[in-house]
Amino acid sequence: MSKDKIILVHLDTNEVNIFRLQTGRLKLLKKKQIFFNETLVTGELLRKLDMVVDMLAEAGNLDNKSVRLYATGIFQEFSKEEQQQLAIYVFVKFGLVFNIIEPKLEEFYLKKSYLYNKTENIIQGLALQEFRKVVVCGSFQEHLAEISGVIKVLTTRNIQVLSPWTDKVVPETLGTDFILLEGQELYNKRDAWRHKYDHMNKFKKADAIIICNPGGAIGKGTMFELGFMIAYSKRIIFSNEPKNLSILFPYEVGLIF
């Protein structure tokens, strides 16, 4: 799931910074003043976003595997609907995900950066630990070993996995339609919905949803959950490029560890 080289872009109220993260080293590639606070969500603002993407084209491939966009400042002040329209514009036109960082997560990144090198740099903090809390999804029937590996990587990096809380399953449920985790019980077939809802309800508290899909295939259970992820406006990151999506939506591929 990790990437050897990735472009990280920070759009703030008056400035754009483009970094390259490679083998754990962060390098500033370009810094440019662009005054986003001069406009509302109008054609002028969209034109300025086009300028940013033109700058990115000089740095390498433009895709959701190699490029991550993060916005703060004036972008945080837009309404949820305006933020959604910006995300749709960037996704439809360029195939990229426009991540507007909530203030508390921005504060977390700045503190991480300061603890590391006594300077407040959001991208530095993000490169150190991008998420506080996540949910991991995937098929326990088919990819238990891979999901366990992802959970281990996340926890060793101090990232809390809200769900699943364990990778230990009830042996008797292996090979059935609904796998139970250690400590869970199924009173009847309808009770599966309670467990599914508890899992999806944790989406609300997560910084991102990590979907473990080796080979690209997406199971029926995860496909069902995608609607909830999108409805909660959650960041979605697949371990591999997903196959057979009926409708494309904003997602990223691979973590940046």
N, C-alpha and C positions, 0 to 999 in steps of 0.2 A: 504493500500500500504506500510505501514511502517514495518520495521523488528525489532524484539526485540533484536536479536543478529546477528551480521554479521562480517565477517572477511575482513579487509581492508589490502591490501598488496601494499607496495611501493617498486618498483625496480628502483634503481638509478645506476649510472655508476659503482660504486664499492661496493654497499651494498644493502641488502634486509631487510626490516623491516615489520614484521607481527603484526597487531594490531587486537584487538577485540573491537567492538563498541557494548555496551549493555546498554540499558536504559539511553542513553545519556553519558555514561562514556567510555572513550577511554583507553585501556590498551595495553601496548607493550607486546606481547607474545614471540617474538623472533627477534633477530638481527643477521645477518650473513654477513660476507664479501664474495662477489662473484664478481670477476673482469670481468664484461661484456666488458670493453673497450679493453681487450686483443684480441678480435675477431671481425671479420666482421659477416655478416649474413651467417654463415656456420653451419655445423653439430656441431661444438664445442659450438656455441652460443645456439643452440637448446638443446644440452645436459645440458647446465647450466639452461635453462628454465625448463627442466625436474626436475632438482635438487630442484628448487623453489617449484614446485608442490608436490614433495615428502615431503618437509617441511610442506606444507599446509595440506597434508593428516593427519598429526599428530594433527592438530588443529580442525578438524571436517569434516563435509560434504563438498564434492567438487561439487558444482553446481552453476548455475548462479543466484540462489536466495540468497545464503549464502556467496558467495565470490566475492569480487571486486578486480580487478588487475589494478594498476596504474603505469605507467612507465615514467621516465624523464631521464635527462642526455644524455648519449650516444644514447638512443633510439630515442630521438628527432632529432638527426643528420642523421638518416637513411633517404633514399629517401622515397617518398610516396609508391612506389612499394615495397620496402623492408619492410616498416612498415605493409603494407597490407599482405605480405607473413608471417610475424611473427604472425599477428592476425589470419590468416587462420590456421596456424600450431597449435596455442594454442586452437582454437575453435574445430578443427577437432579431435585433440588428447584428449582434456580434457573437452570440452564443456563449456569452460570459455571464457569471453570476455577480450581481452588484450587492455586496454585503454592507449594509448600513449598521455600524456597530452601536449597540445601545450604550448609554453613558456609563453604567456600572461595569460593563465588560471592558470599555475603554480604560476606566480607572484601574481595573485589574491588570491590564497590559502595561500601563505606565508604572505601576508599582513593581511589577516583575522586572521591567527594564531598569528601574532605579536600583533595585537590590543587586542586579547583575553588574552594572557598570556606572552607577551613580548619575545616570542621565535618563531623562524621560523620553523614550522613543517608542511609539506604539507598535511599530513593526518589530523592533528588537524584542519587546515583551511578548508579542504574538508568536515570534519564532521560538521563544523559550517554552511557552505553554499556551497553545491557542484556545483551549477549552477548559472550563471549570467543571462542567457536568455534561455528560452525553448519555444518549440511549443507543444501544447497539441492536440492530435488527438483522435477521437472516434466518435461514432454514436450519434449525437444530437437527432435523432429520438427516439432512445431507451434508451440512458443513459445520458440525459441532467442533471439530478440531480447529478449523480456521477461525471460528467465532471465539473460541477459547484463547487463541493466539492474539487476536485483536484486543480482547479484554485485558490480557496480561500486559501488552504494550501500553495501553491507556493507563492502567493503574500504576505501572512503574514510573509513569510521568506525572503522577499526582493528579490525574484526571479521574473524577468520580464517575463511575458507571451506575446510573440510576436504575437501569434495567437492561439485561437481566442482572440480578444481584449475585448470581452464582452460575457457573457453567456445569454444575453437577445436576444430572437429570435422574428422574425416577426410572430405574432400569426397565420396569414392566411397561412403560409407555413408549419405549423405543420401537420404532416401526409402526406406530399407530398414527391416527390423524392429528392427535394433539399431544405433544410432549409436555410433561410436567417437570418443573424444576424441583430440586430437593426442598421439602417443606410444604409443597403444594398438594392439594387433594382435589379430586373432581367428583362432585356429588352426583351429577348426572350430565348428560350431553349439553344442556343449556348452561351449565356452570362454566363451560369453556369461555363463554362471553365475559364473565366476571374477570377471569384471569387476563383475557385479551384487553379488556377495558383498562384494567389496572396498569398494564404495560403501556398502552397508548396514552393514558392520562399523564404519564411521566414526560411525554414529549413537551408539555407546556413549560417544564422547569429546565429543559436541556438547552445548552448553547448550540448543539447540533445533533443530528441523527446520523450515525455511522451505519451504513448498510453493507454487510459482508456478503458479497455475491461472486465468489470465485467462478471464473469462466463467463461471467456476465449474466447468467440466468437469474431471474427473480421469481421466487416462489409465490404461490397463491396468497399465503398469509401476509407476506411483505407487500405484495401488490395491493392488498386490501388496506394495509396501514398507510400507504403513500398518500391517500386522500386526506387522512387526518394530519399528516406531516405538513402538507401544503396548506390545509385550512388554518393550521396554527402558525403559518409563515415561518417555518423552521428551515434552517440550513440543512441541506441533504448532501451527504458525501458517500458515494459508492466506492467500494474497494476496487472494482473493475468496471469498465464501460458497460452499462446495462444494455441488455438485448430485448427486443420485442416490446418496447414501450409503444402503446397506441397513440399517446400524445406526449410530445416532448415538453419538458418543464425545466426550470432552472435547477441544475444540480452540478456538483463538482465530482471529480474522480481522483481518488488518492489523497492520503494525508501528507503533511509536509514535514514529517519527522526526518 
